[in-house]
Amino acid sequence: MNTSKFLGYAGLLPFVALLILNFFQQHDWQINLQQAFIFYSAIILSFIAGTLWQKNDHPIDVSRQILSNAISLLAFACLLMPLKNAVVLLPIGYLLLLIFESLFFDTNVDSDVYFKMRTRLTLSVIFLHGVAFAMWFG
């Protein structure tokens, strides 16, 4: 497994760990595990949105920059809103990012492998947000 795949899948571990810890949460925890899940999700969404960023003034690249910033602002806004709203909006951000990335998708073999991995990771993160919603509000 190459480094990018390893790091991509390793990035799922905090989502899973926070949900597991939340399931067994005791009242003496010093942190709010639900907030930690949302914080981590917002950070990762902003980080991945940076993949759209390009350094040219080509109209397509400018569109990517605007989309990248809009998704990062969505992630930031999720940090300021009620937990229920954030756990619904963050996976929408991940899905939108995947859709936007697919529109700008380059069809060479390396990017095909990358996009398949991104799709699996995005669907996993969306599923984990669904689990979080069911645990916290179901």
C-alpha positions as CSV (number, residue, x, y, z in Angstrom):
1,M,0.0,0.0,0.0
2,N,1.5,3.4,-1.0
3,T,1.7,6.3,1.4
4,S,-1.3,8.2,0.1
5,K,-3.5,5.2,0.5
6,F,-2.2,4.5,3.9
7,L,-2.7,8.1,5.1
8,G,-6.1,8.3,3.4
9,Y,-7.4,5.2,5.2
10,A,-5.6,6.1,8.5
11,G,-7.6,9.3,8.4
12,L,-10.7,7.3,9.0
13,L,-9.4,6.1,12.4
14,P,-10.2,9.2,14.4
15,F,-13.8,9.2,13.1
16,V,-14.2,5.6,14.2
17,A,-12.3,6.0,17.5
18,L,-14.4,9.0,18.5
19,L,-17.6,7.1,17.8
20,I,-16.5,4.1,19.7
21,L,-15.3,6.2,22.6
22,N,-18.6,8.1,22.5
23,F,-20.5,4.9,22.7
24,F,-18.7,4.1,26.0
25,Q,-18.5,7.7,27.2
26,Q,-18.2,8.2,30.9
27,H,-19.1,11.4,32.6
28,D,-15.6,12.1,33.7
29,W,-14.2,12.7,30.2
30,Q,-12.4,16.0,30.0
31,I,-13.5,16.5,26.3
32,N,-16.8,16.5,24.5
33,L,-16.4,13.6,22.1
34,Q,-19.2,14.7,19.9
35,Q,-17.6,18.1,19.4
36,A,-14.2,16.4,18.8
37,F,-15.9,14.4,16.0
38,I,-17.3,17.6,14.4
39,F,-14.0,19.4,14.8
40,Y,-12.0,16.6,13.2
41,S,-14.5,16.4,10.4
42,A,-14.4,20.1,9.7
43,I,-10.6,20.1,9.7
44,I,-10.5,17.1,7.2
45,L,-13.1,18.6,5.0
46,S,-11.1,21.9,4.8
47,F,-7.9,20.0,4.2
48,I,-9.4,17.9,1.3
49,A,-11.0,21.1,-0.2
50,G,-7.5,22.3,-0.7
51,T,-7.1,19.6,-3.4
52,L,-9.3,21.8,-5.7
53,W,-6.9,24.7,-5.3
54,Q,-4.8,25.6,-8.4
55,K,-2.2,28.4,-8.8
56,N,-3.3,29.8,-12.2
57,D,-5.8,32.4,-13.2
58,H,-7.4,30.1,-15.8
59,P,-11.2,30.3,-15.4
60,I,-11.5,26.6,-14.4
61,D,-8.8,27.1,-11.8
62,V,-10.5,30.2,-10.4
63,S,-13.7,28.2,-10.1
64,R,-11.8,25.5,-8.2
65,Q,-10.4,28.2,-5.9
66,I,-13.9,29.6,-5.2
67,L,-15.3,26.1,-4.5
68,S,-12.4,25.2,-2.3
69,N,-12.9,28.4,-0.2
70,A,-16.7,27.9,-0.1
71,I,-16.3,24.3,1.2
72,S,-13.8,25.5,3.8
73,L,-16.2,28.2,5.0
74,L,-19.0,25.6,5.2
75,A,-16.7,23.5,7.4
76,F,-15.9,26.5,9.6
77,A,-19.6,27.4,9.9
78,C,-20.2,23.9,11.1
79,L,-18.0,24.6,14.1
80,L,-20.3,27.4,15.1
81,M,-23.7,25.8,14.7
82,P,-25.6,23.2,16.8
83,L,-24.2,19.7,16.7
84,K,-27.3,18.3,14.9
85,N,-26.9,20.7,12.0
86,A,-23.2,20.2,11.8
87,V,-23.5,16.4,11.6
88,V,-25.9,16.8,8.7
89,L,-24.1,19.5,6.8
90,L,-20.5,18.1,7.0
91,P,-21.3,15.0,5.0
92,I,-23.1,17.1,2.4
93,G,-19.8,19.1,2.1
94,Y,-17.9,15.8,1.6
95,L,-20.3,14.7,-1.1
96,L,-20.2,18.1,-2.9
97,L,-16.5,18.1,-2.8
98,L,-16.4,14.6,-4.4
99,I,-18.8,15.7,-7.1
100,F,-16.8,18.9,-7.8
101,E,-13.6,16.9,-7.9
102,S,-15.2,14.4,-10.3
103,L,-16.1,17.3,-12.6
104,F,-12.5,18.3,-12.7
105,F,-11.3,14.7,-12.8
106,D,-8.3,13.9,-15.1
107,T,-8.7,10.6,-16.8
108,N,-5.2,9.2,-16.5
109,V,-4.6,5.9,-14.6
110,D,-3.0,7.5,-11.5
111,S,-5.9,9.8,-11.0
112,D,-8.4,7.0,-11.6
113,V,-6.8,5.0,-8.7
114,Y,-6.9,8.2,-6.6
115,F,-10.5,9.0,-7.4
116,K,-11.6,5.4,-6.6
117,M,-9.9,5.7,-3.2
118,R,-11.5,9.2,-2.6
119,T,-14.9,7.8,-3.4
120,R,-14.5,4.9,-0.9
121,L,-13.2,7.3,1.7
122,T,-15.9,9.8,1.1
123,L,-18.7,7.2,1.3
124,S,-17.1,5.8,4.5
125,V,-17.0,9.3,6.1
126,I,-20.6,10.0,5.1
127,F,-21.7,6.6,6.6
128,L,-19.8,7.4,9.8
129,H,-21.6,10.8,10.0
130,G,-24.9,8.8,9.6
131,V,-23.8,6.5,12.5
132,A,-23.0,9.6,14.6
133,F,-26.4,11.1,13.8
134,A,-28.2,7.9,14.8
135,M,-26.2,7.5,18.0
136,W,-26.7,11.1,19.1
137,F,-30.2,11.9,17.9
138,G,-31.8,8.6,17.0
